[in-house]
């Protein structure tokens, strides 16, 4: 099956970890072990994830007795594209739709590439406009980042209205 964006597992873990940090607010130090436990992620793998996030300037490390990680800037200033780029590098719009391991030999004449390229560019645009604050706000203050991956979306019972999702301000 073709995937619009071929995001890595590291990127998925980064979204979850960054949402966990954003949920607590700017300036709050969270130990890696806490993030791993709450998000049910392997602690050893999170070290690599946070190394890339730190290198990209998205998180800072707090050393000492209260060691852990914190957001380097406000969640409203971190886009999902920033996280994707930190983990997976820039989004590649020149890959072949049929064989993602190689570049498209004829991007201007290939009907698949001509149709696929605008979709990838639109996805990239959406990622660049969506902030970490939007992501955490979408799932609501009550459920928090743990709901992002672990819980399935539940539809309201027949005849009931869905509860409005609170937004972070």
C-alpha positions in Angstrom: 0.0 0.0 0.0 1.3 3.5 -0.8 1.8 5.9 2.0 1.5 9.6 1.4 4.3 10.4 3.9 6.7 7.7 4.9 7.2 8.7 8.5 9.5 6.7 10.7 8.8 5.0 14.0 11.2 7.6 15.5 8.9 10.4 14.2 5.9 8.7 15.7 7.6 8.4 19.1 8.8 12.1 18.8 5.2 13.2 18.3 4.1 11.3 21.4 7.0 12.5 23.5 6.6 16.1 22.4 2.9 16.0 23.1 3.7 14.7 26.6 6.1 17.7 27.2 3.6 20.2 25.7 0.8 18.8 27.9 2.8 19.8 31.0 3.6 23.3 29.7 6.6 25.3 28.7 9.5 25.2 31.2 8.4 21.9 32.9 11.2 19.3 33.2 10.0 15.8 32.6 12.3 12.8 33.2 12.8 10.5 30.2 11.6 7.5 32.3 8.3 9.3 33.0 7.7 9.9 29.3 8.6 6.3 28.4 6.3 4.9 31.0 3.3 7.2 30.2 3.6 6.8 26.4 4.6 3.1 26.7 7.7 3.6 24.7 11.1 2.0 25.0 13.3 4.2 27.1 16.5 3.3 25.3 15.0 4.3 21.9 13.8 7.6 23.3 17.4 8.6 24.0 18.0 8.7 20.2 14.7 10.5 19.6 15.6 13.2 22.1 19.1 13.5 20.8 17.6 14.5 17.4 15.1 16.8 18.9 17.8 18.5 21.0 20.1 18.8 18.0 17.2 20.5 16.1 16.6 23.0 19.0 13.2 21.7 19.9 14.0 20.4 23.4 16.6 21.2 26.1 18.2 18.9 28.6 18.1 19.6 32.3 21.0 18.0 34.1 21.4 17.3 37.8 19.1 15.9 40.4 16.0 17.0 38.6 17.2 15.9 35.2 14.9 15.5 32.2 13.7 17.2 29.1 11.7 20.3 28.5 10.5 22.2 25.4 13.1 24.7 24.1 10.3 27.1 23.0 6.5 27.3 23.5 4.4 24.6 21.9 2.6 27.2 19.8 6.0 27.9 18.1 6.8 24.2 17.3 5.2 22.8 14.2 4.7 19.2 13.3 6.9 19.8 10.3 9.7 20.8 12.7 9.4 17.5 14.4 9.3 15.5 11.2 12.3 17.3 9.9 14.2 16.8 13.1 13.6 13.0 13.0 13.3 12.1 9.3 14.9 15.1 7.5 13.1 17.2 4.9 10.1 15.6 3.2 11.1 14.1 -0.1 8.8 15.2 -3.0 11.0 13.6 -5.7 10.7 9.9 -4.9 9.0 7.5 -7.2 5.4 6.7 -6.2 5.8 3.1 -7.2 9.2 2.5 -5.7 10.0 4.9 -2.7 13.6 3.7 -2.6 14.5 5.6 -5.8 13.9 9.0 -7.3 11.3 9.3 -10.1 13.0 9.0 -13.5 10.5 11.3 -15.2 8.8 13.6 -12.7 7.4 15.9 -15.3 5.9 13.2 -17.6 4.9 10.6 -15.1 1.1 10.8 -14.5 1.4 9.3 -11.1 4.1 11.7 -10.0 2.1 14.7 -11.4 -0.9 13.7 -9.3 1.1 12.6 -6.2 3.3 15.7 -5.9 0.5 18.2 -5.0 -0.8 15.8 -2.4 2.6 15.6 -0.7 3.0 19.4 -0.9 -0.4 19.8 0.7 0.5 17.4 3.5 3.8 19.3 4.0 1.8 22.6 4.2 -0.6 21.2 6.7 2.3 20.0 8.9 3.9 23.4 8.7 0.7 25.1 9.9 -0.1 22.7 12.7 1.6 23.4 16.0 2.3 21.1 18.9 -0.2 23.3 20.8 -2.9 22.5 18.2 -2.1 18.8 18.5 -2.4 18.7 22.3 -5.5 21.0 22.1 -7.2 18.7 19.6 -7.2 15.8 22.0 -8.4 18.0 24.8 -7.0 18.8 28.3 -8.9 15.9 29.9 -7.4 13.1 27.8 -4.0 14.5 27.3 -1.2 13.2 25.0 -1.7 9.6 26.2 -4.9 9.5 24.1 -3.1 10.4 20.9 -2.0 6.9 20.0 -3.3 4.6 22.7 -7.1 5.2 22.7 -9.3 4.8 19.7 -11.8 7.5 18.7 -15.1 6.7 20.2 -18.3 7.8 18.6 -21.2 9.1 20.8 -24.0 6.6 21.5 -26.9 6.8 19.1 -29.1 9.8 19.8 -26.3 11.6 21.9 -24.3 14.6 20.9 -20.5 14.5 21.0 -18.8 16.6 23.7 -17.0 19.6 22.4 -13.2 19.3 22.5 -11.6 22.0 24.7 -8.8 24.1 23.1 -5.7 25.3 24.8 -5.3 29.0 24.8 
